[in-house]
Amino acid sequence: MNDKIQQDSAELLSLRGKIDECDRQILRLIQERVLVAGAIAKAKTAVDADASFYRPEREAQVLRRVRERNALLREELNGLVNDDDMVRLMREIMSISLAAEMPLTVAYLGPEGTYTQAAVLKHFGNAVKCVDVKTIADVFRIVEQGKAQFGVVPVENSTEGVITHTLDCFSSSELKVCGEVQLPINHQLLSHAEGLPNVTKVYAHPQALAQCRDWLERYLPDAEIASASSNAEAAIIASKDNTVAAIASDMAARLYSIPILASGVEDERNNTTRFLIIGTDSYAESGEDKTTIMVSAPNKVGSLFELLKPLYDAGVDMSRIESRPSRQTNWEYVFFIDLIGHVNDPKVSTALGELESKSAYFKLIGSYPTGVL
């Protein structure tokens, strides 16, 4: 048997040599970065034994610089790596570096395979220790008890609106918002069934069911619809019954070895959920920040206008407002407001001072970097 042996050209060998040299430099620089991170940890603990190694404002600044520098390099080198991919790559390197200083423990709504876990990994990288809990309230409780440094909770969806349970938890908790992450939501229909006609029941979290309402009515009009505590829990149920389907993520499909029967079953293509990072500390400004407050006013004509007027007068942009029952008096409400800017910004500080003086109740929930990814 005459095998043709292909000889690599001199040009190909030279290019492979360049690849090898790039790899050596990359590996060395990553190792050096992790060593510097370890030195920073020692310097911090020498001054303060309880120093916090995770600084969300610093991470946000680093990732923004990565995006800016990558844009310049793409232009200079005609580069092919887009800014989002480079930021994600750098996030993982930073995650490994932080783990060398002090591994982080982050609580999230479980079980494994939820979109909240995906938000944890997107924000913190894969080097963190993820702790899954059963409810959003449990996320708050675990962080309050010091069993996790941070938690991640959903707060609003672009198509179905606010997650009321999360807002209610802030009402009774002293935890702060330390960051945010926005996650595009692509729902998959998971099932061992032999095609859609064999699906008799669909499980999902109520938010997911609402986000896929039209698709379900069109393609599974006769299937029974049932709620689950999370989409990952729905996937676990579907993994045990070949007549049941679950609306869940790609991650859940892989974790629980369930075929994807239909992809992209969400009704809106731009379906996105915003998650908040919660912790015990407040942080300095990053340069691009938000501030979240909770306020209430007496139930009288013009009270909401009086609350919002200091923001207008100071030129502070309000990006979101939601109301929830106060649970103290019937028909009285508390308002959750997101502002553009940090509490240390003079105009934000001035506006909040005046707003607090006019409100029946005022609570600063947190100032934090806007999402980078």
Secondary structure, DSSP 8 states (H G I E B T S, - for coil): ---------HHHHHHHHHHHHHHHHHHHHHHHHHHHHHHHHHHHHHH-TT-----HHHHHHHHHHHHHHHHHHHHHHT----HHHHHHHHHHHHHHHHHHH---EEEEESSTT-HHHHHHHHHH-TTSEEEEESSHHHHHHHHHTTS-SEEEEEEEETTTEE-HHHHHHHHT---EEEEEEEEE---EEEESSSSGGG--EEEE-HHHHHHTHHHHHHH-TTSEEEE-SSHHHHHHHHTT-TTEEEEE-HHHHHHTT--EEEE---S-TT-EEEEEEEES------SSEEEEEEEE--SSTTHHHHHHHHHHHHT--EEEEEEEE-SSSTT-EEEEEEEES-TTSHHHHHHHHHHHHH-SEEEEEEEEE----
